Amino acid sequence: EHPDLPVRQIDSVEGVRGGAVLLTIHFVEQGLQLAFLRKRNDSQSVIDIFNRLYLELGPDVFMEIFPILLADNGSEFSNPSAIEFDTQENPRTKLFYCNPSAPYQKGSCENNHEMIRRVIPKSVDIGQYTQEQINLMMSHINSYARKKLGNKSPYEMFEFQYGQKPLNVFHLQKIPADEIILSPELLK
């Protein structure tokens, strides 16, 4: 019904089985990706993150930035009403799901996880990091210029469209191009 509304792709990145995970939120058009550390891969931890973002951004900005969410069928996204509505039952977003066994339906999110894996390889315990370290990693990733964005960074594209305030709420900083590190050394 609203083909011009932007879709935000959400997913989880696992380190070691049963350990801490990241909730990622990918802004497809701008290429920006957020990552939030969670101790467990459960639905309450996802709900808590969206509740916090809603409070920090305010209802109007939140609804402008997150009109539609697209998730896979993971158990961490199994309580859609708690994500779609605030604590007073006011609508704040719409959550849709990919078809079963069709992760390609949110392929740009999956592809962007490769940038995270440059810094945190598979099978590395994500729980050893702090949210501040994850924010630093995402600042470096989002400051990296992309050819498909006209050699602009996701940070610059997002800032142009939505301004600086949401980036501050997301704890992202612009990293100068010659200081970007996309390897495990960044978090040592």
BELGIQUI-V492505 format. One record per residue. N is the residue number from 1. RES is the residue in three letters. SS is DSSP state (a for helix, b for strand, c for the rest). PHI is phi in radians with two decimals (* if undefined). NEAR is the number of other ideal C-beta (glycine too) atoms within 12 Angstrom. Layout:
<<N | RES | SS | PHI | NEAR> <N | RES | SS | PHI | NEAR>>
//
This chain:
<<1 | GLU | c | * | 7> <2 | HIS | c | -2.29 | 9> <3 | PRO | c | -1.14 | 8> <4 | ASP | c | -1.56 | 9> <5 | LEU | c | -1.25 | 20> <6 | PRO | c | -1.28 | 28> <7 | VAL | b | -1.83 | 29> <8 | ARG | b | -1.85 | 38> <9 | GLN | b | -1.60 | 39> <10 | ILE | b | -2.05 | 43> <11 | ASP | b | -2.80 | 39> <12 | SER | b | -2.11 | 38> <13 | VAL | b | -2.01 | 41> <14 | GLU | b | -1.75 | 28> <15 | GLY | c | -1.70 | 29> <16 | VAL | c | -1.95 | 18> <17 | ARG | c | -0.99 | 12> <18 | GLY | c | 1.45 | 14> <19 | GLY | c | -1.69 | 23> <20 | ALA | c | -1.10 | 31> <21 | VAL | b | -2.38 | 35> <22 | LEU | b | -1.91 | 43> <23 | LEU | b | -1.57 | 46> <24 | THR | b | -1.92 | 44> <25 | ILE | b | -2.21 | 44> <26 | HIS | b | -1.94 | 39> <27 | PHE | b | -1.60 | 38> <28 | VAL | c | -1.02 | 30> <29 | GLU | c | -1.10 | 22> <30 | GLN | c | -1.57 | 33> <31 | GLY | c | 1.37 | 33> <32 | LEU | b | -1.33 | 43> <33 | GLN | b | -2.28 | 44> <34 | LEU | b | -1.83 | 45> <35 | ALA | b | -2.48 | 43> <36 | PHE | b | -2.18 | 37> <37 | LEU | b | -1.26 | 34> <38 | ARG | b | -2.30 | 31> <39 | LYS | c | -1.16 | 21> <40 | ARG | c | -2.35 | 21> <41 | ASN | c | -1.60 | 29> <42 | ASP | c | -2.17 | 23> <43 | SER | a | -1.20 | 25> <44 | GLN | a | -1.11 | 21> <45 | SER | a | -1.15 | 28> <46 | VAL | a | -1.23 | 35> <47 | ILE | a | -1.03 | 30> <48 | ASP | a | -1.03 | 24> <49 | ILE | a | -1.15 | 35> <50 | PHE | a | -1.17 | 40> <51 | ASN | a | -1.10 | 26> <52 | ARG | a | -1.13 | 23> <53 | LEU | a | -1.09 | 33> <54 | TYR | a | -1.07 | 30> <55 | LEU | a | -1.19 | 17> <56 | GLU | a | -1.28 | 19> <57 | LEU | a | -1.45 | 28> <58 | GLY | c | 1.54 | 17> <59 | PRO | a | -0.99 | 22> <60 | ASP | a | -1.13 | 16> <61 | VAL | a | -1.17 | 24> <62 | PHE | a | -0.98 | 31> <63 | MET | a | -1.20 | 26> <64 | GLU | a | -1.23 | 21> <65 | ILE | a | -1.42 | 37> <66 | PHE | c | -2.11 | 36> <67 | PRO | c | -1.21 | 26> <68 | ILE | b | -2.41 | 30> <69 | LEU | b | -1.99 | 39> <70 | LEU | b | -2.14 | 37> <71 | ALA | b | -2.20 | 39> <72 | ASP | c | -1.49 | 29> <73 | ASN | c | -1.61 | 22> <74 | GLY | c | -1.13 | 25> <75 | SER | a | -1.08 | 17> <76 | GLU | a | -1.19 | 34> <77 | PHE | a | -1.95 | 35> <78 | SER | c | -1.50 | 20> <79 | ASN | c | -2.15 | 22> <80 | PRO | a | -1.08 | 25> <81 | SER | a | -1.14 | 20> <82 | ALA | a | -1.23 | 26> <83 | ILE | a | -1.54 | 39> <84 | GLU | a | -1.27 | 27> <85 | PHE | b | -2.14 | 22> <86 | ASP | c | -1.38 | 24> <87 | THR | c | -1.19 | 17> <88 | GLN | c | -1.72 | 10> <89 | GLU | c | 1.19 | 10> <90 | ASN | c | -1.45 | 15> <91 | PRO | b | -1.15 | 19> <92 | ARG | c | -2.31 | 34> <93 | THR | c | -2.85 | 35> <94 | LYS | b | -2.17 | 24> <95 | LEU | b | -1.95 | 33> <96 | PHE | b | -2.13 | 24> <97 | TYR | b | -2.08 | 25> <98 | CYS | c | -1.15 | 25> <99 | ASN | c | -1.13 | 14> <100 | PRO | c | -0.95 | 10> <101 | SER | c | 0.99 | 10> <102 | ALA | c | -2.30 | 15> <103 | PRO | a | -1.10 | 23> <104 | TYR | a | -1.09 | 15> <105 | GLN | a | -1.22 | 22> <106 | LYS | a | -2.25 | 34> <107 | GLY | a | -1.12 | 19> <108 | SER | a | -1.18 | 31> <109 | CYS | a | -1.14 | 37> <110 | GLU | a | -1.05 | 27> <111 | ASN | a | -1.12 | 22> <112 | ASN | a | -1.22 | 35> <113 | HIS | a | -1.10 | 32> <114 | GLU | a | -1.05 | 21> <115 | MET | a | -1.16 | 35> <116 | ILE | a | -1.11 | 40> <117 | ARG | a | -1.18 | 26> <118 | ARG | a | -1.16 | 23> <119 | VAL | a | -1.66 | 34> <120 | ILE | c | -2.10 | 41> <121 | PRO | c | -1.08 | 18> <122 | LYS | c | -0.98 | 18> <123 | SER | c | 1.24 | 12> <124 | VAL | c | -1.65 | 22> <125 | ASP | c | -1.19 | 19> <126 | ILE | a | -1.18 | 38> <127 | GLY | a | -1.13 | 23> <128 | GLN | a | -1.36 | 17> <129 | TYR | c | -1.75 | 32> <130 | THR | c | -1.71 | 16> <131 | GLN | a | -1.10 | 24> <132 | GLU | a | -1.09 | 15> <133 | GLN | a | -1.17 | 25> <134 | ILE | a | -1.13 | 36> <135 | ASN | a | -1.07 | 28> <136 | LEU | a | -1.08 | 28> <137 | MET | a | -1.03 | 43> <138 | MET | a | -1.21 | 48> <139 | SER | a | -1.11 | 35> <140 | HIS | a | -1.15 | 35> <141 | ILE | a | -1.06 | 40> <142 | ASN | a | -1.35 | 42> <143 | SER | a | -1.61 | 36> <144 | TYR | c | -1.35 | 36> <145 | ALA | b | -1.13 | 23> <146 | ARG | b | -2.13 | 24> <147 | LYS | a | -1.02 | 10> <148 | LYS | a | -1.17 | 17> <149 | LEU | a | -1.80 | 24> <150 | GLY | c | 1.16 | 14> <151 | ASN | c | 1.08 | 13> <152 | LYS | b | -1.79 | 24> <153 | SER | b | -1.61 | 35> <154 | PRO | a | -0.98 | 39> <155 | TYR | a | -1.00 | 37> <156 | GLU | a | -1.11 | 27> <157 | MET | a | -1.13 | 27> <158 | PHE | a | -1.16 | 37> <159 | GLU | a | -1.05 | 25> <160 | PHE | a | -1.06 | 18> <161 | GLN | a | -1.43 | 22> <162 | TYR | a | -2.02 | 29> <163 | GLY | c | 1.54 | 15> <164 | GLN | a | -1.43 | 18> <165 | LYS | a | -0.97 | 19> <166 | PRO | a | -1.07 | 29> <167 | LEU | a | -1.10 | 33> <168 | ASN | a | -1.15 | 19> <169 | VAL | a | -1.06 | 25> <170 | PHE | c | -1.37 | 35> <171 | HIS | c | 1.04 | 25> <172 | LEU | c | -1.81 | 36> <173 | GLN | c | -2.25 | 24> <174 | LYS | c | -1.42 | 26> <175 | ILE | c | -1.76 | 26> <176 | PRO | c | -1.01 | 15> <177 | ALA | a | -0.94 | 17> <178 | ASP | a | -1.40 | 9> <179 | GLU | a | -1.97 | 15> <180 | ILE | c | -1.24 | 27> <181 | ILE | c | -2.16 | 23> <182 | LEU | c | -2.13 | 26> <183 | SER | c | -2.61 | 18> <184 | PRO | a | -0.99 | 19> <185 | GLU | a | -1.04 | 13> <186 | LEU | a | -1.00 | 27> <187 | LEU | a | -1.74 | 25> <188 | LYS | c | -1.58 | 13>>
//
